[in-house]
Amino acid sequence: MCIRDRLNRALQDSVEVIKLKAHELDIKERDAISQRDSLQKVKNRVATANKNLKAERDRADANAQQSREATHEAVVARRESEKQNALFRALQLAERSMETPNDDTAAVRALEAYQLFLDNDGDPYDPKIYAALELALESYQSNVRKYLHFSPYAMTYDVKNDKASMVSMRGELVRFFTDDNGPQIEVKSSMGSHGNRFVTESPDGKWFLMSGENQRTLQVYDNRNCNLLYTLNGSDGDILSAQAIPSKKIAVAGTITGRVLMWDLNQPNEPPLLLSEGDEEPFTCIALNPKGEMLAYANDLSVVGISGQGLSDTVIFQLSRGAVSSMVFDEKNTKLYVGFKGGEVGIIDIKSNRWIWREEVHKSKVTCMALSPDGQFLATGSLDNTLRLYRLDEFDEPPIIFRGHNGWVTGLAFSKDSKRIYSVAIDQTMREWYTDPETLAEDLGKRLNGKRDIMQQLR
């Protein structure tokens, strides 16, 4: 074989080898692609499995959460049901307390009802719980602070010095105070046979004012010593209501002839300024805010307010018909609380010039109203022989009803700490009432001190 043939043969062998190698590489590449596809499929299956597993886990978690929520709701519902049952039992216990003839047993049941109510988020001012505590305490101590031996027509109270000024239906100006010998009564002056129309305290407590029947004069007294400061003339008829601001030296009065008069007390002998003249409807109620910047007066037809320098320039509201018998401004001068002869109590929003609440709460005329010094309570007295106590932040809740007077309630006032109300009535008593159920319960508890055997027996 020649050299050329050997070269051709070697070349052909090389080509065959190359083809064989190429074929092997092609096979390996296809195997690699196949393996890669298989691996991707495995990955996809793993991802799908993980996704399904996550979905299953999420469903399981959701079911577990729903189960927990359902369990929580069931627990909450059960606890709420238990609370409601406990509150119901407390009310039943309070009713049993009021029906129990034994004083100690009644007191224990009243206290247990009160504590059970508190433990289950009940309102301590619930009228029935409150009434049980009050009735139980009254079995140990009367709420009569003083038997007056006269029928008071009205009362004003100096909370700083624990002194009350009252006018009797006989025309006497009477001072009530407490000294080392206990509660005392002192007659300061008398209008003779003329009865008194009213007595009222200035918003700052420095003065009180009064007027008598057929007198046509307004008398202004110093609240500290009961000395007569001014006798104001110029009215053409009996004065039915009045107010004064000592810092501004002004006094304002409403008359039976339908006029509102204002005196400048720097010139007390000068005739009064005529602020308003109605249609011969008597102005039965006057209210001034403590700073003397706002005046409200009312007759049997409407409530009218005036504000501004000198109290004589701008009418700020004139509202619907209604026989008004009592009014008082709140401390912020945003609301006017109004009592009516028909027993209604209402609230006027001064800025919007509208009633924001009005409801019949007494069975007869509202004779007197007062706001507590801490701004939390409104108290009203009435010819239905009762008082009502409202919490100003819970005005839609039923009021506490104070029963005990055997005659018309003619005056009321709060104590300095707002925890007591003092009231007078034509039953010739001055009574003291609790506004704080905690204090009421504490005082009742003190009466049971040392009587643990009774409490253990009841439990």
For each residue, the residues with C-beta under 8 A, 3 or more apart:
1: 5 6 9
2: 5 6
3: 6 7
4: 7 8
5: 1 2 8 9
6: 1 2 3 9 10
7: 3 4 10 11
8: 4 5 11 12
9: 1 5 6 12 13
10: 6 7 13 14
11: 7 8 14 15
12: 8 9 15 16
13: 9 10 16 17
14: 10 11 17 18
15: 11 12 18 19
16: 12 13 19 20
17: 13 14 20 21
18: 14 15 21 22
19: 15 16 22 23
20: 16 17 23 24
21: 17 18 24 25
22: 18 19 25 26
23: 19 20 26 27
24: 20 21 27 28
25: 21 22 28 29
26: 22 23 29 30
27: 23 24 30 31
28: 24 25 31 32
29: 25 26 32 33
30: 26 27 33 34
31: 27 28 34 35
32: 28 29 35 36
33: 29 30 36 37
34: 30 31 37 38
35: 31 32 38 39
36: 32 33 39 40
37: 33 34 40 41
38: 34 35 41 42
39: 35 36 42 43
40: 36 37 43 44
41: 37 38 44 45
42: 38 39 45 46
43: 39 40 46 47
44: 40 41 47 48
45: 41 42 48 49
46: 42 43 49 50
47: 43 44 50 51
48: 44 45 51 52
49: 45 46 52 53
50: 46 47 53 54
51: 47 48 54 55
52: 48 49 55 56
53: 49 50 56 57
54: 50 51 57 58
55: 51 52 58 59
56: 52 53 59 60
57: 53 54 60 61
58: 54 55 61 62
59: 55 56 62 63
60: 56 57 63 64
61: 57 58 64 65
62: 58 59 65 66
63: 59 60 66 67
64: 60 61 67 68
65: 61 62 68 69
66: 62 63 69 70
67: 63 64 70 71
68: 64 65 71 72
69: 65 66 72 73
70: 66 67 73 74
71: 67 68 74 75
72: 68 69 75 76
73: 69 70 76 77
74: 70 71 77 78
75: 71 72 78 79
76: 72 73 79 80
77: 73 74 80 81
78: 74 75 81 82
79: 75 76 82 83
80: 76 77 83 84
81: 77 78 84 85
82: 78 79 85 86 120
83: 79 80 86 87 120 121
84: 80 81 87 88
85: 81 82 88 89
86: 82 83 89 90 116 119 120
87: 83 84 90 91 116 117 120 122
88: 84 85 91 92
89: 85 86 92 93 116
90: 86 87 93 94 112 113 114 116 117 120 122 129
91: 87 88 94 95 113 126 128 129
92: 88 89 95 96
93: 89 90 96 97 109 110 112 113 116 132
94: 90 91 97 98 109 110 113 114 128 129 131 132
95: 91 92 98 99 128 132
96: 92 93 99 100 109
97: 93 94 100 106 107 109 110 113 132 135 136
98: 94 95 106 110 131 132 135
99: 95 96
100: 96 97 105 106 109
101: 106
102: 105 106
103: 106 107 136 139 140
104: 107 108 448 451 454
105: 100 102 108 109 454 458
106: 97 98 100 101 102 103 109 110 132 135 136 139
107: 97 103 104 110 111 136 137 139 140 444 447 448
108: 104 105 111 112 448 454 455 458
109: 93 94 96 97 100 105 106 112 113 132 136 458
110: 93 94 97 98 106 107 113 114 129 132 133 135 136 444
111: 107 108 114 115 133 136 441 444 445 448
112: 90 93 108 109 115 116 458
113: 90 91 93 94 97 109 110 116 117 129 132
114: 90 94 110 111 117 118 124 129 132 133 437 441
115: 111 112 118 119
116: 86 87 89 90 93 112 113 119 120 122
117: 87 90 113 114 120 122 123 124 126 129
118: 114 115 121 122 124
119: 86 115 116
120: 82 83 86 87 90 116 117
121: 83 118
122: 87 90 116 117 118 126 129
123: 117 126 397
124: 114 117 118 129 130 437 438
125: 129 130 391 394 397 400 437
126: 91 117 122 123 129 130
127: 130 131 398 399 400 401
128: 91 94 95 131 132
129: 90 91 94 110 113 114 117 122 124 125 126 132 133 437
130: 124 125 126 127 133 134 400 437 440
131: 94 98 127 128 134 135 401
132: 93 94 95 97 98 106 109 110 113 114 128 129 135 136
133: 110 111 114 129 130 136 137 437 440 441 444
134: 130 131 137 138 143 402 433 434 440
135: 97 98 106 110 131 132 138 139
136: 97 103 106 107 109 110 111 132 133 139 140 444
137: 107 133 134 140 141 440 443 444 447
138: 134 135 141 142 143 404
139: 103 106 107 135 136
140: 103 107 136 137 444 447
141: 137 138 447
142: 138
143: 134 138 404 431 432 433
144: 147 429 430 431 432
145: 183 422 429 430 431 432
146: 176 183 185 429 430
147: 144 428 429
148: 151 152 166 174 176 185 424 428 429 430
149: 185 428
150: 168 169 170 172 174 428
151: 148 168 169 407 426 427 428
152: 148 155 166 167 168 169 174 410 411 424 425 426 428 430
153: 166 167 168 169 195 196 197 198 199 410
154: 166 167 196 198 199 200 368 410 411
155: 152 164 165 166 199 368 410 411 412 413 422 423 424 430
156: 164 165 166 199 200 201 208 223 411 413
157: 163 164 165 201 413 414 422
158: 161 162 163 164 165 201 205 223 224
159: 162 205 373 413 414 415 416
160: 205 416
161: 158 177 224
162: 158 159 177 178
163: 157 158 175 176 177 223
164: 155 156 157 158 175 176 177 413 422 424 430
165: 155 156 157 158 173 174 175 176 199 201 208 221 223 226
166: 148 152 153 154 155 156 173 174 175 176 199 411 424
167: 152 153 154 171 172 173 174 196 198 199 210
168: 150 151 152 153 171 172 174 196
169: 150 151 152 153 195 196 426
170: 150 190 195
171: 167 168 190 191 192 193 194 195 196 212
172: 150 167 168 187 189 190 191
173: 165 166 167 187 188 189 190 191 196 199 210 221 226
174: 148 150 152 165 166 167 168 185 186 187 188
175: 163 164 165 166 185 186 187 188 226
176: 146 148 163 164 165 166 183 184 185 186 430
177: 161 162 163 164 183 184 186
178: 162 182 183 184
179: 182 184
180:
181: 184
182: 178 179
183: 145 146 176 177 178 430
184: 176 177 178 179 181
185: 146 148 149 174 175 176
186: 174 175 176 177
187: 172 173 174 175 190
188: 173 174 175 226
189: 172 173 228
190: 170 171 172 173 187
191: 171 172 173 194 195 196 212 215
192: 171
193: 171
194: 171 191 212 213 214 215
195: 153 169 170 171 191 212 213
196: 153 154 167 168 169 171 173 191 199 210 211 212 213
197: 153 210 211 212 213 238 239 240
198: 153 154 167 210 211 240 241 242
199: 153 154 155 156 165 166 167 173 196 208 209 210 411
200: 154 156 208 209 210 241 242 243
201: 156 157 158 165 205 207 208 209 223
202: 205 206 207 208 209 223 243 244 245 246 288
203: 243 245 288 289 290 292
204: 245 246 247 290
205: 158 159 160 201 202 223
206: 202 222 223 224 246
207: 201 202 220 221 222 223 229 244 246
208: 156 165 199 200 201 202 220 221 223
209: 199 200 201 202 218 219 220 221 242 243 244 251
210: 167 173 196 197 198 199 200 218 219 221
211: 196 197 198 215 217 218 219 238 239 242 253
212: 171 191 194 195 196 197 215 217
213: 194 195 196 197 238
214: 194 238
215: 191 194 211 212 238 239
216: 233 235 236 237 238 239
217: 211 212 231 232 233 235 239
218: 209 210 211 230 231 232 235 239 242 251 253 263
219: 209 210 211 228 230 231 232
220: 207 208 209 228 229 230 231 232 244 251 265
221: 165 173 207 208 209 210 226 227 228 229
222: 206 207 225 226 227 229
223: 156 158 163 165 201 202 205 206 207 208 226
224: 158 161 206
225: 222
226: 165 173 175 188 221 222 223
227: 221 222
228: 189 219 220 221 231
229: 207 220 221 222
230: 218 219 220 251 263 265 268
231: 217 218 219 220 228 268
232: 217 218 219 220 251 253 263 268 272
233: 216 217 269
234: 261 263 271 272
235: 216 217 218 238 239 253 255 257 259 261 272
236: 216 255 257 259
237: 216 255 256 257 259
238: 197 211 213 214 215 216 235 255 256
239: 197 211 215 216 217 218 235 242 253 254 255 256
240: 197 198 254 255 256 282 283 284 285
241: 198 200 253 254 283 284 285 286 297
242: 198 200 209 211 218 239 251 252 253 254 286
243: 200 202 203 209 251 252 253 286 287 288 295
244: 202 207 209 220 250 251 252 265 288
245: 202 203 204 248 249 250 288 290 291 292
246: 202 204 206 207 249
247: 204 291 292
248: 245 292
249: 245 246 264 265 266
250: 244 245 262 263 264 265 292 311
251: 209 218 220 230 232 242 243 244 262 263 265
252: 242 243 244 260 261 262 263 275 286 288 295 297 311
253: 211 218 232 235 239 241 242 243 260 261 262 263 272 286
254: 239 240 241 242 259 260 261 282 283 284 285 286 297 299
255: 235 236 237 238 239 240 258 259 260 261 282 283
256: 237 238 239 240 282
257: 235 236 237 280 282
258: 255 277 278 279 280 281 282 283 299
259: 235 236 237 254 255 274 276 277 278 283
260: 252 253 254 255 274 275 276 277 283 286 297
261: 234 235 252 253 254 255 272 273 274 275
262: 250 251 252 253 272 273 275 311 312
263: 218 230 232 234 250 251 252 253 268 270 272 273
264: 249 250 267 268 270 273
265: 220 230 244 249 250 251 268
266: 249
267: 264 270
268: 230 231 232 263 264 265
269: 233
270: 263 264 267
271: 234
272: 232 234 235 253 261 262 263
273: 261 262 263 264 312
274: 259 260 261 277
275: 252 260 261 262 295 297 306 311 312
276: 259 260 283 297 304 306
277: 258 259 260 274
278: 258 259 281 283 299 301
279: 258 301
280: 257 258
281: 258 278 299 300 301
282: 240 254 255 256 257 258 299 300
283: 240 241 254 255 258 259 260 276 278 286 297 298 299
284: 240 241 254 298 299 300 323 324 325
285: 240 241 254 296 297 298 324 325 326 327
286: 241 242 243 252 253 254 260 283 295 296 297 327
287: 243 295 296 297 327 328 329 336
288: 202 203 243 244 245 252 292 294 295 296 329
289: 203 292 293 294 295 329 333
290: 203 204 245 329 331
291: 245 247 294
292: 203 245 247 248 250 288 289 311
293: 289 307 308 311 333
294: 288 289 291 305 306 307 311 316 329 333 350
295: 243 252 275 286 287 288 289 305 306 307 311
296: 285 286 287 288 303 304 305 306 327 329 336
297: 241 252 254 260 275 276 283 285 286 287 303 304 306
298: 283 284 285 302 303 304 324 327 338
299: 254 258 278 281 282 283 284 302 324
300: 281 282 284 322 323 324 341
301: 278 279 281 321 322
302: 298 299 318 319 320 321 322
303: 296 297 298 317 318 319 322 324 327 336 338 348
304: 276 296 297 298 315 317 318
305: 294 295 296 315 316 317 318 336 350
306: 275 276 294 295 296 297 311 312 313 314 315 316
307: 293 294 295 311 313 314 316
308: 293 311 312 313 314
309: 313
310: 313
311: 250 252 262 275 292 293 294 295 306 307 308
312: 262 273 275 306 308
313: 306 307 308 309 310
314: 306 307 308
315: 304 305 306 318
316: 294 305 306 307 350 353
317: 303 304 305 348 350 353
318: 302 303 304 305 315
319: 302 303 322 348 353 354 355
320: 302 355
321: 301 302
322: 300 301 302 303 319 338 340 342 344 346
323: 284 300 340 341 342
324: 284 285 298 299 300 303 327 338 339 340 341
325: 284 285 339 340 341 365 366 367
326: 285 338 339 366 367 368 369 380
327: 285 286 287 296 298 303 324 336 337 338 339 369
328: 287 336 337 369 370 371 378
329: 287 288 289 290 294 296 333 335 336 337
330: 333 334 335 336 337 371 375
331: 290 371 375
332: 335
333: 289 293 294 329 330 350
334: 330 349 350 351
335: 329 330 332 347 348 349 350 356
336: 287 296 303 305 327 328 329 330 347 348 350
337: 327 328 329 330 345 346 347 348 369 371 378
338: 298 303 322 324 326 327 345 346 347 348
339: 324 325 326 327 344 345 366 367 368 369 380
340: 322 323 324 325 343 344 345 346 365 366
341: 300 323 324 325 365 366
342: 322 323 360 365
343: 340 360 361 362 363 364 365 366 382 384
344: 322 339 340 358 359 360 361 362 366
345: 337 338 339 340 358 359 361 362 366 369 378 380 388 390
346: 322 337 338 340 355 357 358 359
347: 335 336 337 338 355 356 357 358 395
348: 303 317 319 335 336 337 338 353 354 355 356
349: 334 335 352 353 354 355 356
350: 294 305 316 317 333 334 335 336 353
351: 334
352: 349 356
353: 316 317 319 348 349 350
354: 319 348 349
355: 319 320 346 347 348 349 358
356: 335 347 348 349 352
357: 346 347 395 396
358: 344 345 346 347 355
359: 344 345 346
360: 342 343 344
361: 343 344 345 380 388 399
362: 343 344 345 365 366 380 382 383 384 386 388
363: 343 382 384
364: 343 382 383 384
365: 325 340 341 342 343 362 382 383
366: 325 326 339 340 341 343 344 345 362 369 380 381 382
367: 325 326 339 381 382 383 408 409 410 411
368: 154 155 326 339 380 381 409 410 411 412
369: 326 327 328 337 339 345 366 378 379 380 381 412
370: 328 378 379 412 413 414 421
371: 328 330 331 337 375 377 378 392 414
372: 375 376 377 378 379 414 418 435
373: 159 414 416 417 418
374: 377 417 418
375: 330 331 371 372 392
376: 372 391 392 393 418
377: 371 372 374 389 390 391 392 414 418 435
378: 328 337 345 369 370 371 372 389 390 392
379: 369 370 372 387 388 389 390 412 414 421 435
380: 326 339 345 361 362 366 368 369 387 388 390 412
381: 366 367 368 369 386 387 409 410 411 412 423 425
382: 343 362 363 364 365 366 367 385 386 387 388 408 409
383: 362 364 365 367 408 409
384: 343 362 363 364
385: 382 403 405 406 407 408 409 425
386: 362 381 382 401 402 403 405 409
387: 379 380 381 382 401 402 409 412 421 423 433
388: 345 361 362 379 380 382 399 400 401 402
389: 377 378 379 399 400 401 402 421 433 435
390: 345 377 378 379 380 394 395 399
391: 125 376 377 394 395 397
392: 371 375 376 377 378 395
393: 376
394: 125 390 391 397
395: 347 357 390 391 392
396: 357
397: 123 125 391 394
398: 127
399: 127 361 388 389 390
400: 125 127 130 388 389 435
401: 127 131 386 387 388 389
402: 134 386 387 388 389 421 423 433
403: 385 386
404: 138 143 431
405: 385 386 408 409 423 425 427 429 431
406: 385 425 427
407: 151 385 425 426 427 428
408: 367 382 383 385 405 425 426
409: 367 368 381 382 383 385 386 387 405 412 423 424 425
410: 152 153 154 155 367 368 381 424 425 426
411: 152 154 155 156 166 199 367 368 381 423 424
412: 155 368 369 370 379 380 381 387 409 421 422 423 424
413: 155 156 157 159 164 370 421 422 423
414: 157 159 370 371 372 373 377 379 418 420 421 422 435
415: 159 418 419 420 421 422
416: 159 160 373
417: 373 374 420
418: 372 373 374 376 377 414 415 435
419: 415 434 435 436 439
420: 414 415 417 432 433 434 435
421: 370 379 387 389 402 412 413 414 415 432 433 435
422: 145 155 157 164 412 413 414 415 430 431 432 433
423: 155 381 387 402 405 409 411 412 413 430 431 433
424: 148 152 155 164 166 409 410 411 412 429 430 431
425: 152 381 385 405 406 407 408 409 410 428 429 431
426: 151 152 169 407 408 410
427: 151 405 406 407
428: 147 148 149 150 151 152 407 425
429: 144 145 146 147 148 405 424 425
430: 144 145 146 148 152 155 164 176 183 422 423 424
431: 143 144 145 404 405 422 423 424 425
432: 143 144 145 420 421 422
433: 134 143 387 389 402 420 421 422 423
434: 134 419 420 437 439 440 443
435: 372 377 379 389 400 414 418 419 420 421
436: 419 439 440
437: 114 124 125 129 130 133 434 440 441
438: 124 441 442
439: 419 434 436 442 443
440: 130 133 134 137 434 436 437 443 444
441: 111 114 133 437 438 444 445
442: 438 439 445 446
443: 137 434 439 440 446 447
444: 107 110 111 133 136 137 140 440 441 447 448
445: 111 441 442 448 449
446: 442 443 449
447: 107 137 140 141 443 444
448: 104 107 108 111 444 445 451 454 455
449: 445 446
450:
451: 104 448 454 455
452: 455 456
453: 456 457
454: 104 105 108 448 451 457 458
455: 108 448 451 452 458 459
456: 452 453 459
457: 453 454
458: 105 108 109 112 454 455
459: 455 456
